[in-house]
Amino acid sequence: MVLTLQEESLISVVRALPPDEAGKVLNWACQLADLAGGRTVEWSDSWCDEDLAEASAAAMRRFEDEEREDR
């Protein structure tokens, strides 16, 4: 399998993480792949402000849900 430069860069970043953090990133990647449902994901080199706001809001909701579950 031949990897793109972006894929190689991502792999090197994940390998540099502590094992627990790398596991979180890999889990997140699997969740994103599940959301794609087998469709090709169109990647962009940049995110618009709306994309960043939506991602931040989703991350905050997930964090709050996990905090409630931990109590």
C-alpha positions as CSV (number, residue, x, y, z in Angstrom):
1,M,0.0,0.0,0.0
2,V,1.4,3.4,-1.0
3,L,0.6,6.2,1.4
4,T,0.2,9.9,0.5
5,L,2.4,12.5,2.2
6,Q,-0.5,13.5,4.4
7,E,-1.1,9.9,5.5
8,E,2.6,9.4,6.3
9,S,2.6,12.7,8.3
10,L,-0.5,11.6,10.2
11,I,1.0,8.2,11.0
12,S,4.3,9.8,12.3
13,V,2.3,12.1,14.5
14,V,0.2,9.2,16.0
15,R,3.4,7.2,16.5
16,A,4.9,10.0,18.5
17,L,2.0,10.1,21.0
18,P,1.9,8.2,24.3
19,P,0.0,4.9,23.8
20,D,-3.2,6.1,25.6
21,E,-3.4,9.2,23.5
22,A,-2.6,7.3,20.3
23,G,-5.5,5.0,21.1
24,K,-7.8,7.9,21.5
25,V,-6.8,9.3,18.1
26,L,-7.2,5.9,16.4
27,N,-10.6,5.5,18.1
28,W,-11.6,8.9,16.8
29,A,-10.5,8.0,13.3
30,C,-12.6,4.8,13.5
31,Q,-15.6,6.8,14.5
32,L,-15.1,9.2,11.6
33,A,-14.8,6.3,9.2
34,D,-18.1,4.9,10.6
35,L,-19.8,8.2,10.1
36,A,-18.6,8.2,6.4
37,G,-20.6,5.0,5.9
38,G,-18.3,3.8,3.2
39,R,-18.6,7.0,1.2
40,T,-15.5,8.8,0.0
41,V,-14.7,11.7,2.2
42,E,-13.7,14.9,0.4
43,W,-10.8,16.4,2.4
44,S,-10.0,20.0,2.3
45,D,-6.7,21.7,3.3
46,S,-8.6,24.2,5.4
47,W,-11.7,24.4,7.5
48,C,-14.1,27.4,7.3
49,D,-15.3,29.1,10.5
50,E,-18.6,27.2,10.5
51,D,-16.7,23.9,10.3
52,L,-14.6,24.8,13.3
53,A,-17.6,26.0,15.3
54,E,-19.5,22.8,14.6
55,A,-16.5,20.6,15.6
56,S,-15.9,22.6,18.7
57,A,-19.6,22.4,19.7
58,A,-19.6,18.6,19.1
59,A,-16.4,18.1,21.1
60,M,-17.8,20.1,24.0
61,R,-21.1,18.1,24.0
62,R,-19.1,14.9,24.0
63,F,-16.9,16.1,26.9
64,E,-20.0,17.1,28.9
65,D,-21.6,13.8,28.2
66,E,-18.5,11.9,29.4
67,E,-18.3,14.1,32.5
68,R,-21.9,13.3,33.4
69,E,-21.3,9.5,32.8
70,D,-18.2,9.7,35.1
71,R,-20.2,11.1,38.1
